[in-house]
Amino acid sequence: MYTINEVNNIDWLASILGGEVGTLPTTYLGMPLGAKSKSLEIWDGVIEKCEKKLARWKTQYLSRGGRLTLINSVLDALPTYMLSLFPIPPGITKRLDSIRRKFLWQGNKENRGFHLVKWNAVTTGKKNGGLGIKNMELHGKALLMKWLCKYSNENQTLWRRVIGAKYENEDSWMTKIVTTPYGISLWRSIRALWEEV
């Protein structure tokens, strides 16, 4: 059981339900609970997983094509779960880009590898001449924008009704602009993306 604020007799309640009392922040199904949505610490696990994967791969035996495949299938996929719910801070984007860039051009070699193409060109789509590596900033925005689509289509879901009641519907598509410093800070970030649509 995780409490918000003070709850009287929490140990007694936990013994009745047969559980334990925990403290926030914590992790549930890989997602941080109780942490601030713009906190850098919630991304530490993602960066750690990426670095662990790199340590296991024997890159001296991989071609650049093999490294590209691992980036596209593993290193791009690891942050996707978090990106679907949290806006990615610019510092984390730079760190993930640095990890992927170094792995692509030099592997695990000690000496510096030559970057044959600018990173912006690499992260453009294959149709535009890129290598198909995801641009984390755009990928994160796209995943958060899916919530805007869900908001306009899922009228009876509990989360949609809570957001609508808290921030008052501007129309059937969207809530009013979130200006309060308290509340659901994640919705403030998602609602700000509506202006870009």
Buried (B, 14 or more C-beta within 10 A) or exposed (E): EBEEEEEEEEEEBBEEEEEEEEEEEEEEEEBBEEBEBBEEEBBEBBBEBBEEBBEEBEBEEBEEEEBBEBBBEBBBEBBBBBBBBBBBBEEBBEBBBEBBBBBBBBBBEEEEBEEEEEBEEBBBEEEEEBBBBBBBBEBBBBBBBEBBEEBEEEEEEEEBEEBBEEBEBEEEEBBEEBEEEEEBBBBBBBBEBBEEE
